[in-house]
Each structure stands twice: as C-alpha cells, then as structure tokens.
Amino acid sequence: MPKEIRLNAFDMNSVGHIQHGMWAHPRDQSPRYTEIEYWQHLARTAERGLFDAIFLADIIGVYDVYGASPAASIRNAVQIPINDPLLVVPVMAAVTKHIGFGVTSNATYEAPYLFARRLSTLDHLTRGRMGWNIVTGYLDSAARAMGLDRQIEHDNRYELADEYMEVVYKLLEGSWEDDAVVADRSGRLYADPAKIHAISHVGRRHRVNAIHLSEPSPQRTPVLYQAGVSTRGRAFAAKHAECVFFATSTKENVRAIVRDVRAQAVGNGRRAEDLVVFLSRSFIVGRTRKEAEEKFADYRAYGSVEGALAHFASSVGIDYAKEDLDAPLRHEQSNSMQSILEAVTTRSTEQWTLRKLLGQMGLGSRTMPFVGSAEEVADEMQGWVEETGIDGFNLSRVVTPEGLEDFVDLVVPILQERGVYKTAYREGTLRKKLFGGASGRLRESHVGASYRHRRVNDDGPDHASRPAVVS
Amino acid sequence: MPKEIRLNAFDMNSVGHIQHGMWAHPRDQSPRYTEIEYWQHLARTAERGLFDAIFLADIIGVYDVYGASPAASIRNAVQIPINDPLLVVPVMAAVTKHIGFGVTSNATYEAPYLFARRLSTLDHLTRGRMGWNIVTGYLDSAARAMGLDRQIEHDNRYELADEYMEVVYKLLEGSWEDDAVVADRSGRLYADPAKIHAISHVGRRHRVNAIHLSEPSPQRTPVLYQAGVSTRGRAFAAKHAECVFFATSTKENVRAIVRDVRAQAVGNGRRAEDLVVFLSRSFIVGRTRKEAEEKFADYRAYGSVEGALAHFASSVGIDYAKEDLDAPLRHEQSNSMQSILEAVTTRSTEQWTLRKLLGQMGLGSRTMPFVGSAEEVADEMQGWVEETGIDGFNLSRVVTPEGLEDFVDLVVPILQERGVYKTAYREGTLRKKLFGGASGRLRESHVGASYRHRRVNDDGPDHASRPAVVS
C-alpha cells in the first residue's frame, strides 16, 4: 500500500495568516475569527475531511520592520490583531470527536509551570487530542512587550528552549505517576501522595520546585510539533519534535532537509518514522482546471503586495519600504528571496523586480499556491510525498472556509480512492492516530520519557511527607 | 421595589473546592471536572436559573502547611489537582447566551502582555460576558514553582498588583481607539494605524512597550472582581473592583466591611453602587426543612475534617497536624478561628476543640452552610441583603451539580415571586447586565478609564509611522 498522506488545516486566530489581503474577498469569513461558531465550523469541516489536526500558528509581537512601523501590517491585518490560540481549542473540541489540535505556544515567554497546566487542561478537555507547536519567537517587538530591549539571539533562544522543554517534561511526565489518581470514593482517597513528586529544576533561566498542578492527562505530553529549517532548529526538532513542518521550497531542498532531520533523529536514538513531516502549502482546487484557474484569478485580485512585504520584511529583517518595487532585484535582495525564486521559476537569472516577484505569488504572500483540478492537486500531493519523503501537508488557508470545504469535498475522495488517505479515523489519542502504539504516550526513546519517575526503592520509607525529587 | 438579589455559581476547575470530602458522595460529579460536558451542564443549569455568572476560583500552588506536606491535600483533593480555569470558559460560552464568567487569574505570576490578550480573546468569544477576579496569591509553594524562594509579602503584592492593573488598563483601554477597526473590504483597510497606539510602561516590576495584540472586545476591560477583607485588600477593591466578594462572617462584620469598602470607593470618586458585593455561602435546600436536614445529614457523612484542616492550615499558616484535635482551643488558635467561631455561635466563650469546631461546620470546610426549605433559604438570603448592604451571593458548591439544580428549581422561583430576583436577563454584556449604562464599558469615574487614549491634537501629524505613547 502506498504511504498514507497526513493533513492538517493550517490557520491562525487572526484575520490575516499567510495569504495577505484575502480577508477583503466578499466570501472570506476570517473577520469572524472572534466568534465561536466560526471555529466550530472549521473544526467540523476538517473532521468531515478526516484531517489529522487543526494546526494553529501564533505570533507574539507585531511586524514593524516595513517602513519602521506596524502601519502596513495593521492596514492589511497581517497577523495583527491576533487572539490567543489556546482558547479556541475547547470550543472546537466540543463539537468534534477525533480531530487533533496542534497549537503554537512560545517557550521564550510563557512560564513553564503555568503553561504546563494549560497543556494538561487542554489534553484533558480534548481527551488526548492536543499537540503543541514549540516556537521561540523572533520579533524585537515581542521582546519590548516582555520587558527586554531586543530579541534573544537565535541559537541562544534554542538553548533556552531546550531548558524549557526539560522543565515541561519534568512536570508533565515526572510529577504524577500513572496510577497516582485512585479516586476511591469508599476509601475517601482521591490520589496517593506517595506517587506524586515535586520536581526540581535549577537551570540557566528557570528555577522550579513544584508538584504539577494537573493530574495525568491522556497523552501527558501533547504531540510535539516544531517548524524551521535552520541548523539549530533542525537539531532541536530531531531531539524533541514528533511532527515537523516547513514551507514550500524546491523538491531537492525539501528532500535534503527531510533526510537530514530524520538522520539526526536516528542519531538521537529515535527511528526515522518517529517524525511525521508536513509541508505547508496552499491549494486552489476546482472541479476542473479551468474552474480552479478562475478561482485563482478571482482570489488574486485581493492579494496584498503591501501585506506580503510587511510580513516578509520582519521575517528577513529588511525594510522593503525603502526599496523601489519596480527596480531590478539587487543581489542581497535576491539572496533573501532565493527560496522564493527557486519555487517560482527555474529561470532564476531572469531580471526580477519585487513587484513582479510578489505578483507572481499572487495571493499576498511569498509562497506559491498550487492551482488545479482535484485530480491535479492529488497528483501534485502524491508527487511531493513520493519524491521528497514528507508525510503530508499543512494546508494553508486562502479564502476561508471555502478553500477547506473545496478541498474536503473534491480532493479527499480522490485521495481515498487512490488508497493514499484514510477512510476513517483510528480510535484513541492524537499520538495513537499518528503513530499507533498502545499507550498514546511519548515513546521510550523520546527524550521526554527519560523524565518519568523511576521507582528506585519500592519498599523504602513512605514518600508521603517527603516528596521525592525528580532530578 | 426591593433590591434585586445577584447570584453567582461559585466553583473551581478541580475536584475539591471549599466543602472538602464531597467528591466521595455517590452523586457528586466533581471528578468529571476534566470533561467538557460537565462544564456545559453547569453553565446551562446556572443560566436556566438566570444567574449573573459562573465564578471560578483558582489557586497556583498547593496547600502544604498541614503536616509540612501536601499529602493531606492530595488525599482529599483539596484544590489539587487543579486545572486552568480560563480554558473551560469557551465551552460554557458555546452553549449559553447570557450568563457571565468571573474567572480568577493571578496578577503576580502572569505576564500582563500575554494575559491581556487572553482576557480580550475571552471577551470576544463570549461576546462581552467576561469578568476577571484579580488575585495576588499567597502560597510559598507557588513562589517556589515560579523561581522565587518565598511568597512576596502581602502589602507589597498589592503594590505590584496596582502596577499590574495599570499595564493591563493601558493595553485594554489605551492601545486601540474605539473606531480603530474599519474592516472596509472595498477599501482594503482592516484597521487604521493612526488609531492604534503603542503603550509604554516602565515600572517597578514591569516594562512594556507594545501595541495590544487584540482588537477591542465588547467590554474592553472585563468586569473586575476582587475578594478579601484585609485593609490593603479593601483599598485595592475600592479602587479597582466592580464586584467584591468575601466569605460568611457575622452580619455585623459584613455590614461594617460593606460600608467601609463602599465609602472608600466614594473616596476614590466612584459611587457606592458602582460596587456589587457578594457573600460566599453554601445553601442546602429541600422542598421541606426536613428534606433539607436529611440532605445535610447525608452530605455531612462525607465531610473531610482532614481536608478542611489542610486547606485552613495554609490559609492561616498554622500546622494543625501538630495540634491535638480534641484539646481545648488555645488562644492563638482561637484568634485564627475567630471569624469562624463568630459564624458558628455567639457563645464564643464556650470551650471549643478543633474537631468540635470543624464538625459543627459539617461539610469539610470552615464555613457553615445554611440548611432549610426553599422559603427559609429565601428568607435567609433576603435577611442578609437587607441587613448588611450586600447585593447577593456566590453560591459555593456542595454536592455538585445537584446543589445548583436544587437551588434553581426550588429557590429561584420563590425569589422571583417575591420580586427580588430577575425573571429574564437584560440584553448586553455582563457589565450592562450588572450595572446598566449604554456602553458596557468601565465607567468614566473608574481608574481604568483614565488610561484611554485622549486625542490631544486631531489635526497634528500623521501618527501612523510614529505611534503615540499613552503614558
């Protein structure tokens, strides 16, 4: 049987996510992101399409490099305003049964003791359907909002994130033993103090001595997601992530990255298949190729070049407001645009301008959508999976929710017919659905499992009044 | 018309809240606190009873003074495990239309920039039904979980909470002007950068320079709740709180506290009626007095003296595990028990023991439930409102959810017949429901309103590229 394709609906608790300007399309409903019903419809639609998860991005801070101001981001709703992503998970969980939730949260700014409780609470409420996309942030505007002068330097952020993960693992995996909760009404014993341990952590940034506040949830540690392709980012992913994702580039690049991150995982004592790799991609699908192209033409009339530039300027740290959009791309711009150029065309020696380049993208973003009939979209997806070693796609929203509805109605049945997509959900938690296994817990070979409490002396003294320390 | 009585359902995202041991009762459903359906039933029931709000307590840390260990708290589920209260609000909001949500969050430990976004997100999702109960924490166990050696000293915590409120007001009230969001699809303008301002705060503890991440929600600042009767706590409430609550004591004490906190509010330029005062109380109600008494006898068989002591020990900082439960109360114990003794009996010179005292309470807590027929409960409530100046009650759960169901089915109709309780909800946000008014926003006389952006120079230079600073 060919490899099963995995799918997430990639979204954000905001008006604009990646394809900027789309909110202005008459049928786009993203300005309803503040409404419970909006999220419930999204979740029901994705579950109807048997998606693995709703994947919610997040950003702390505002994109203010373009024009040295957040003005362009604000005008185009480029991820500002942006609401908290964790808080829409419960309402989606309330109207679905199987779909998972991969939600972004920032390891640089959230206190681990309080954040670990949020993860446990959500894993309880969703009955084991939670995932956490670990990010470290990259905006100076966020640093200034959090009492710092500027962002912590890139590799240093990952070092601190490593420490953060250690604290979170200790709390989620090490504090309560599996059978700590007894809930014996007749014996009047809710939990056994001998099986609950204060964790102790003294690190560079965090100092925590505490019992985890929540009792064990179905998965304990939620399924761990991580993005990014930097050298340090890949090492982090190979150690911690169970799902990895990144944006479109060439097949050659993707294949190399996938091979490298899987090899690094193996180097960490994990299996290559312990990582599920997603490519973020937009698809515009029609019943026919013509219908898809007409839809694309309709959508692209709303694409915001200014929005795309505002977003991209903060990503690469170049103020494009100072550039002539119609002048030939200079060398240093071309470098920062390299992965985009690669994706757009092989004619990279052609004379490009910023406007021409972003116009080519079409949808107010620096990524290129795939446009085609349902069969062509299915072909394209299978091609990437077969040729690069990825497992599936984060479907990045365009005009919402119709893009997801189109995909579920038109593409999913074809993928099912071809035998590359599930026809029903597996039972169990998100981790069981993605990786199988009996427990739905982190695999023993995952670093997080090493923080579980080990009973070294089962017939030793009563731990009740002197909680053991997990070091 | 007599004064309208206000009601909140007082609960916690945990097995044990205040009446300890009740989870062991065969009909108690509190061990289902991890389930969405559990919270939705609670919210539907309270809304059926036209309650003003679900009021959720919270605690960061664990009660570990009793026996110098958390063991007694763990055995009796005394607020441990405890899940995040904010995350159950969205599921309750999804199945209700009117009821509000007063949710506890800690001003000592949550970063204001991120917390303000949570408040805005919830106020959006609930369409203006959010309230925030401001606490500062009091447990050393929480401090140790958050990187400190011990709890910050009481009055100092309130000073820092004052600063925290200032930051939150700046973000919620001062960053986005009312008409900043344009959402003009044809003009491709989501929001007007000239009407969105970076707030600037440099204080003792917090340094924030940022645009608030969320667009204006219906209430902006949620309805503000605050508990506590300490001198510093009252001053804080008279400045910030719109709803005040505290636990049962004698009518004389309550009257004095209510009078004082209202007078202090007036001293701050507010009106006495700008504060809604709730008394926390448990009621056990039956169709007849006999039925109520039988219910009480049934419930009290499950009351946990150990649970009550574990809770109380951390509240007052005395390790009752070292005390003889059957010895006469010593003077310093009596002092810490004073408010309880007052509530139990006027015979405060009687020779009390710890066991006798907590047994008198009956339900594994240090508060005394009122037990009676629906008419008697209504009489008791009216008596307190008329004689002390309070506005209503936080109904503290006993055996859940049947206690709330009993109250809604039996007492609410009598209060309605007597004309002291609403027969329908007002339209609008929680603040409109509680205080009337057109805007549903903080009153102009409230300190939070002073942080709104004032346009000093409407025909001045374009602010777009140089955001104004709200000081």
Interface residues (C-beta under 8 A of the other chain):
Chain A: N13 V15 G16 G21 W23 A24 H25 P26 P31 T34 E35 I36 Q40 I60 G61 V62 G67 A68 S69 P70 A71 I74 R75 N76 A77 I80 P81 I82 N83 D84 L86 L87 V88 V89 P90 V91 A93 A94 V95 Y109 E110 A111 Y113 L114 R117 R118 S120 T121 L122 H124 L125 S141 R144 A145 M146 G147 V181 A183 R185 S186 R188 L189 Y190 A191 D192 P193 I196 H206 R207 V208 N209 A210 I211 L213 S214 E215 S217 Y302 S304 A464 S465 R466 P467
Chain B: N13 V15 G16 G21 W23 A24 H25 P26 P31 T34 E35 I36 Q40 I60 G61 V62 G67 A68 S69 P70 A71 I74 R75 N76 A77 I80 P81 I82 N83 D84 L86 L87 V88 V89 P90 V91 A93 A94 Y109 E110 A111 Y113 L114 R117 R118 S120 T121 L122 H124 L125 S141 R144 A145 M146 G147 V181 A183 R185 S186 R188 L189 Y190 A191 D192 P193 I196 H206 R207 V208 N209 A210 I211 L213 S214 E215 S217 Y302 S304 A464 S465 R466 P467
